[in-house]
Amino acid sequence: MKKSKIYLIVFISLIIFLVSTTIFLTISHKSPTYCSCPFCDRKVLDNQKYFEDSNVIGLYTNKPLIKGHCLIIPKRHVERFEDLNDLEQVEMLKLVKKTHLAAKKSLNVENYFLLQKNGRSAGQSVPHVHIHYIPVGKNSSAIKILYKFLVYPFNKKVDQSEMDKITSLISENI
């Protein structure tokens, strides 16, 4: 398959993902408020965290698109990317790199997507800035990734043992 067709399939899959996520959120969820932000909830952070420093936190998502799907967030509650300060932006991108190097070692991945959404109509389900780090295995195909994006809104949460296993693997390799 030509590279241009693969890029087109991946682009279409991202569009479908954003549209299906937006529809799913509109139908099934009320808009969370600052007080109910899961990324500000210490219980959620402690359960899903694989990295934390003074400015950023790395979380393993509770509904991974692909094994190793992580979220990079600022510690400060900020809803949109443009509202981050320069230090937070830099620290988030540094954690993306650390996360990828750890996932590469521990989960045998080579490639990855970064996805960051601003605003509900763009598919942002939690009003707290977060970058999705989505690893792609060496032998993954564009068709398989497209399928995963299509069914993502209906994924089940990972069980606690899987959450603990992945957060430990990534944490040990950062």
Backbone torsions as a table, in degrees:
resi	resn	phi	psi	omega
1	MET	NA	134.8	-178.9
2	LYS	-68.3	150.3	-179.9
3	LYS	-58.0	-39.0	-178.3
4	SER	-62.6	-36.2	177.4
5	LYS	-68.8	-39.1	178.5
6	ILE	-63.9	-45.1	178.7
7	TYR	-61.8	-39.6	178.5
8	LEU	-64.0	-43.1	178.7
9	ILE	-63.2	-43.7	179.4
10	VAL	-64.8	-42.7	178.6
11	PHE	-61.6	-46.5	179.1
12	ILE	-62.7	-38.7	179.5
13	SER	-64.9	-37.4	177.5
14	LEU	-65.3	-41.2	177.8
15	ILE	-62.6	-45.5	179.5
16	ILE	-62.4	-41.0	177.9
17	PHE	-59.6	-47.9	-178.9
18	LEU	-63.4	-43.5	179.9
19	VAL	-66.0	-46.6	-178.4
20	SER	-66.5	-37.4	177.6
21	THR	-64.6	-44.2	179.5
22	THR	-61.6	-44.6	178.5
23	ILE	-62.6	-47.2	-180.0
24	PHE	-58.8	-44.8	-178.9
25	LEU	-66.9	-39.8	-179.8
26	THR	-63.7	-40.8	-177.3
27	ILE	-76.2	-41.1	-166.4
28	SER	-109.6	-7.4	-174.8
29	HIS	-132.9	145.4	168.7
30	LYS	-85.5	153.4	179.4
31	SER	-67.0	123.2	178.4
32	PRO	-69.1	153.8	176.8
33	THR	-108.9	172.0	179.7
34	TYR	-52.7	-44.3	-177.3
35	CYS	-62.8	-28.4	-177.9
36	SER	-103.7	14.4	-178.2
37	CYS	-65.4	119.1	-179.4
38	PRO	-65.3	-25.5	-179.6
39	PHE	-80.0	-3.4	173.8
40	CYS	-108.3	0.6	-178.4
41	ASP	-91.2	114.2	-176.1
42	ARG	-58.2	-35.1	179.6
43	LYS	-62.9	-45.0	178.4
44	VAL	-64.2	-47.1	-178.9
45	LEU	-58.9	-47.5	-178.5
46	ASP	-65.5	-30.4	-179.4
47	ASN	-75.7	-35.9	-172.1
48	GLN	-107.6	-3.9	-171.4
49	LYS	-75.5	135.9	170.1
50	TYR	-119.0	-10.8	179.8
51	PHE	-156.4	143.2	174.0
52	GLU	-154.4	136.1	169.8
53	ASP	-135.6	-160.9	-173.9
54	SER	-72.1	-17.6	-176.4
55	ASN	-120.8	-27.7	-173.8
56	VAL	-135.7	160.9	178.3
57	ILE	-135.3	140.5	173.0
58	GLY	-107.2	129.0	-179.0
59	LEU	-123.2	145.3	167.7
60	TYR	-87.1	128.4	-176.8
61	THR	-68.4	147.2	-178.7
62	ASN	-80.6	-9.8	175.6
63	LYS	-132.4	74.4	-174.1
64	PRO	-69.0	138.0	172.2
65	LEU	-67.6	-44.0	-179.4
66	ILE	-140.0	148.4	178.1
67	LYS	-53.8	125.2	-178.2
68	GLY	102.7	0.1	179.9
69	HIS	-65.1	114.4	-176.3
70	CYS	-118.8	163.5	177.1
71	LEU	-122.9	133.4	176.9
72	ILE	-111.2	122.6	-175.1
73	ILE	-130.0	154.2	169.9
74	PRO	-79.8	151.3	176.5
75	LYS	-67.2	-39.0	-179.9
76	ARG	-72.1	138.9	177.8
77	HIS	-72.4	110.4	177.9
78	VAL	-134.7	130.7	-175.4
79	GLU	-85.1	-31.5	-174.1
80	ARG	-126.5	148.7	-177.3
81	PHE	-57.5	-41.8	-176.8
82	GLU	-68.4	-12.2	178.3
83	ASP	-91.5	-3.3	174.8
84	LEU	-70.8	149.9	172.2
85	ASN	-83.2	168.8	-175.4
86	ASP	-58.9	-41.0	-179.8
87	LEU	-62.8	-43.5	178.9
88	GLU	-61.8	-41.9	178.7
89	GLN	-61.1	-47.3	-178.9
90	VAL	-64.1	-45.0	-178.4
91	GLU	-65.0	-36.2	177.4
92	MET	-64.6	-43.1	179.9
93	LEU	-68.9	-33.5	174.9
94	LYS	-63.6	-38.9	179.1
95	LEU	-70.6	-31.2	173.8
96	VAL	-58.1	-47.1	-179.3
97	LYS	-63.1	-46.6	178.3
98	LYS	-60.5	-41.9	-179.8
99	THR	-62.1	-44.9	-179.8
100	HIS	-63.8	-43.9	-179.6
101	LEU	-63.0	-37.6	177.6
102	ALA	-69.0	-42.3	179.1
103	ALA	-66.7	-36.1	178.8
104	LYS	-61.4	-42.8	178.8
105	LYS	-70.3	-48.1	-169.0
106	SER	-90.7	-25.7	-175.0
107	LEU	-117.9	3.4	177.2
108	ASN	57.0	47.9	175.9
109	VAL	-108.9	156.4	-179.4
110	GLU	-121.8	-37.3	-175.1
111	ASN	-116.0	169.4	-180.0
112	TYR	-162.2	159.1	170.6
113	PHE	-104.9	150.8	165.0
114	LEU	-119.2	133.4	-179.6
115	LEU	-134.7	128.7	179.6
116	GLN	-139.6	124.3	-175.3
117	LYS	-117.7	141.4	179.0
118	ASN	-123.6	112.0	177.8
119	GLY	98.7	148.6	-177.0
120	ARG	-59.2	-41.1	-178.4
121	SER	-69.9	-14.7	174.8
122	ALA	-90.7	-0.4	178.4
123	GLY	97.5	9.4	179.3
124	GLN	-72.6	113.7	-175.4
125	SER	-89.8	-25.9	177.9
126	VAL	-118.5	120.7	-176.3
127	PRO	-78.2	59.3	177.0
128	HIS	-146.4	124.1	-176.3
129	VAL	-49.5	133.6	173.4
130	HIS	-154.1	141.8	176.1
131	ILE	-104.9	126.3	174.6
132	HIS	-83.0	123.3	169.9
133	TYR	-101.6	114.8	-176.3
134	ILE	-120.3	105.0	-177.9
135	PRO	-73.9	153.7	178.4
136	VAL	-127.7	124.6	180.0
137	GLY	-64.4	158.4	-177.8
138	LYS	-59.0	-32.2	-176.5
139	ASN	-107.0	15.6	179.4
140	SER	-72.0	150.7	177.6
141	SER	-112.5	158.0	178.3
142	ALA	-60.8	-35.8	179.9
143	ILE	-64.7	-43.2	179.3
144	LYS	-63.6	-41.5	179.3
145	ILE	-66.3	-42.1	177.3
146	LEU	-57.6	-46.1	179.0
147	TYR	-59.5	-44.0	-179.0
148	LYS	-63.4	-37.7	176.3
149	PHE	-65.3	-37.9	-178.5
150	LEU	-66.3	-39.6	-176.6
151	VAL	-93.5	-4.6	-175.8
152	TYR	-50.9	-47.2	-177.4
153	PRO	-58.9	-16.9	-177.3
154	PHE	-106.0	5.9	177.9
155	ASN	-62.7	149.6	175.6
156	LYS	-89.5	158.6	176.5
157	LYS	-70.0	147.9	177.2
158	VAL	-72.9	151.5	178.2
159	ASP	-78.1	165.3	-173.2
160	GLN	-61.6	-37.1	-179.2
161	SER	-65.9	-39.0	176.2
162	GLU	-66.6	-41.3	178.1
163	MET	-59.3	-48.4	-179.4
164	ASP	-63.0	-41.3	-178.9
165	LYS	-62.5	-49.4	-176.5
166	ILE	-69.6	-43.9	-179.8
167	THR	-62.3	-37.7	177.4
168	SER	-66.3	-44.5	179.5
169	LEU	-58.5	-47.9	-177.6
170	ILE	-69.1	-45.0	-179.3
171	SER	-58.5	-43.0	-179.0
172	GLU	-66.4	-23.1	-177.1
173	ASN	-102.2	3.6	175.4
174	ILE	-86.7	NA	NA
